[in-house]
Every structure is written in structure tokens, then in C-alpha cells.
């Protein structure tokens, strides 16, 4: 076998590339790998295939990713795919094409292979871009214009795009240049042709119609005669329940059920009832939290206790908790398990919130370890109950329920850290007493109060901000955020449902986006 060129790490001989591809195909089939694979998974599996050829590790990772996505890409209609070719393949001496903001405007002059591949792909229905970078690609993907990418690029560029593709659970085939370096680059044209023409007779199932699912969920909470109330207390509770909100929890419940049922949007009425239950729990917790935190506004309007008084708000919150359990009892299948999941998560949430409130009442400064445990308890259950109830309704087994619990715990911690960081960066962090940033600063100073009295840490001051920057507290918090995000993603590795795995990868990315 001819040695790989050191600068691009791709075998130059076709036979060598085909041998590695065959080994990858056999390995993926034997391991029954499910996309999307994280960078960690790709690296681990590639290491098994290249134990004595580390220079081929990155190339093998690309082939592994391609192999797990191959059937999915093949099932996606041509008109929903994007072909991305690099500008460096053009003939530099006599290329007549012009460049605009989107890339090269190929004239298909025949002086290089770009024109032939572009023509072939466009005849099939592809969107074709001859460009460098991923900005335009990201816009197309975010805008819903394409659902899969076939891309040709140097190995270095493909490595940089992997995390973004994985985070978005974007199906793709990546074809590394056989010779890279920006000038005099070459590709395996036959390999690219085969990737472009890849087609399956299987229906395209590896996606969720999240827009349709969102419409359905929002419809469940639209004002209607179904929400008419006999008493004033019920009326206030229903108004609070139907008030604006992202409705993440009922949406996640519906998506989980759909993902475990081949992406169906024909949701049974029991899913509607469970979705209403988790929203009842959520709105009850908001009514109570607003009282506990002394907040006056929610969704840009007065909080429930500001509008009706604390006793009424407490009672309405209690009513909504009871309503949540009542809605669950109307589901006849696996009712005991559904109630157990709701009760356990409800209990865990209250314990987490209680530890925070008790610590604050004692004017007790928290350590970072204590706060992370509070985050795990008080934030994770809100995600966990939605995912687990949706999974149980889809007849999930115990293994899947445990996976969803592990994912939710890490996601909840990461979400709360992100919230703290976002408030700090925006200047909106108004109470540092239960902030991870202040806890990290105290830990760095071996538990000292940093020269501040407890009552003085209710708001960010220039002195505190300077101290945080000096101690690199934001960087430490960002590292913890990345750690728990990766831990959440790692929890998904055993999932056998590509639809659910892809959904939860996108959920993690959406909820833990940049701060």
C-alpha cells in the first residue's frame, strides 16, 4: 500500500481507499451503529479500525460517518440535497467563472470536473454550491431548504464541519480530496459521481416533521370551549395554563412519541392528555417559583401572585399539580408507570428547589459542587418527565427510560450553567447568591467571602465583575457547560432509534447554543 501523503492523510491509491471503505462497511454492519455519531464515538470506532495506522484515523472517521448516514442520504429525495464542491478544484489558469457572495458561478466550460458534476447534480434536482466555508450551507440548512449534504473538501475542512453537522444531526456524505493544499487539488471523481447518484427505494423516514408537531401541540393549548371552567379558581388556572410560553415540555413529549413511531404526526389522544399534564406541572412550578423568587413579571405580564395575591397563586399552583396527575390517570395503558415517573420527577424537583431555598434562608453560600447537584435535581426533571412519558406511551423498555434519565440530568445541569453564563454576559445577573459563577469564585479563593458581605452579593458590581475576570470564572463555567453537554450527548450513544437520537442531539444544541 502506498504511503499516505503527510499533509492530507488520505491514501492516494484507489485500491487502498476501497479496502478501508470495505472494512468500515463491515464494521458498521457488525456493530449496528446508529447515526448521528458524536466526534467521541467516531474517534473510538475509528481507533478500533486503525490501531497501527494513526495517520489514517481522521480519514477513517470520515468514512464511518458516511457509512452510518448512507441509507438515510439515499432515501432523501435529490431535490432535498445539497452538493458542495470546493473552489480550489477549478482550473486557475483559464477558468472563466466569476465569484459572487455565494461562491463560484461555474460556466461548465469543461476545463475541470466541477462543471460535469454540477450539471449531473442539478439535472437530478440538487442544490449545488461551489464555495468555501459553511456560512451559506448553514443558512440553507436552517432555512429548511435542504435536508442532506454531499460535500467534497480537504480533510482539515471536513474535520471542522463534523461537530456542526453532528450537533444538527444533519445527514451527509463527506468526500475528502485525494490531494489537497488549495492549489493543484484532486478528487476521486468516480466516488463523487456515485455519492451524487446514491438512491434508495426505501421511503424517507429519518426525520421528524417538527413544524407540524409544533402546530399540533400549540393547537392543544389554544383557547376553545374545552377550557371552559365551572369555578373562578379553575378559570384562573386555565388562563394561566394557556398563557404564552415555549411549551418545550409538551413539544418534547410529542416529538419523543413521534420519533419512536417512525415520525408519525398522527398522534393519539393519550399523547394530548399527557402533554397537557406536563404543561400543568410546568405552569404550577412557575406560579410557585415566582412567589419564591419574588418575581413580578412573567411573559411580559404580571405574575400570578402579583395579579391575584399569594394565597390565590399558591392554591392555583396546587390545583395545577393535581390536574397534571388527573390527566395522567385518564391514560389507560401503563398508567402506574406513568404516575411513578411523574411523581419521582416531581419529588426530585421539589428537593432541588428546597435545597436552594433552605440554603438561601440560612444565608449559606453554596459551593460549585452543591449548586451542580441542585441544578441536577431542580432543572433536569422538567425535561426528564416529558421525554420519559412520551417514551412510555410509545411502549419503550426500561433501558430507554434509563438513557433518557441520564441525558436529562446532564442536559439540566448544562442548561442551568448556560443560563447563569448568559445572564452574566448580558449584564442581567441580579442575584449571585445561587449563581455558579460566584460559587466558582469562592471555591477558587478556598471558600472565602472575597471581602463581600452576604447581603452585598444580590447584584453584580464592577468589583465583582473584575474579580470574576481575574479568576477566569466565566471560562471555568464555560468548560463545565461543555463537559455536561458532552456528557448528555454521550448518554445517547446506546440509542437504537436514529430518529430519537437525532432529535435529542438537536434539542441539546438548540437549548445549549452559544452564550
HELIX and SHEET records of a PDB file:
HELIX    1   1 UNK A   14  UNK A   31  1                                  18    
HELIX    2   2 UNK A   39  UNK A   49  1                                  11    
HELIX    3   3 UNK A   54  UNK A   56  5                                   3    
HELIX    4   4 UNK A   57  UNK A   75  1                                  19    
HELIX    5   5 UNK A   78  UNK A   80  5                                   3    
HELIX    6   6 UNK A   87  UNK A   89  5                                   3    
HELIX    7   7 UNK A  114  UNK A  124  1                                  11    
HELIX    8   8 UNK A  135  UNK A  142  1                                   8    
HELIX    9   9 UNK A  155  UNK A  167  1                                  13    
HELIX   10  10 UNK A  189  UNK A  197  1                                   9    
HELIX   11  11 UNK A  210  UNK A  220  1                                  11    
HELIX   12  12 UNK A  225  UNK A  227  5                                   3    
HELIX   13  13 UNK A  232  UNK A  242  1                                  11    
HELIX   14  14 UNK A  248  UNK A  259  1                                  12    
HELIX   15  15 UNK A  269  UNK A  293  1                                  25    
HELIX   16  16 UNK A  304  UNK A  308  1                                   5    
HELIX   17  17 UNK A  310  UNK A  329  1                                  20    
HELIX   18  18 UNK A  335  UNK A  361  1                                  27    
HELIX   19  19 UNK A  368  UNK A  378  1                                  11    
HELIX   20  20 UNK A  380  UNK A  393  1                                  14    
HELIX   21  21 UNK A  398  UNK A  426  1                                  29    
HELIX   22  22 UNK A  436  UNK A  444  1                                   9    
HELIX   23  23 UNK A  454  UNK A  458  5                                   5    
HELIX   24  24 UNK A  462  UNK A  470  1                                   9    
HELIX   25  25 UNK A  473  UNK A  491  1                                  19    
HELIX   26  26 UNK A  498  UNK A  511  1                                  14    
SHEET    1   A 4 UNK A 127  UNK A 130  0                                        
SHEET    2   A 4 UNK A  81  UNK A  85  1                                        
SHEET    3   A 4 UNK A 148  UNK A 153  1                                        
SHEET    4   A 4 UNK A 171  UNK A 176  1                                        
SHEET    1   B 2 UNK A  98  UNK A 100  0                                        
SHEET    2   B 2 UNK A 103  UNK A 105 -1                                        
SHEET    1   C 2 UNK A 297  UNK A 298  0                                        
SHEET    2   C 2 UNK A 301  UNK A 302 -1                                        
END                                                                             
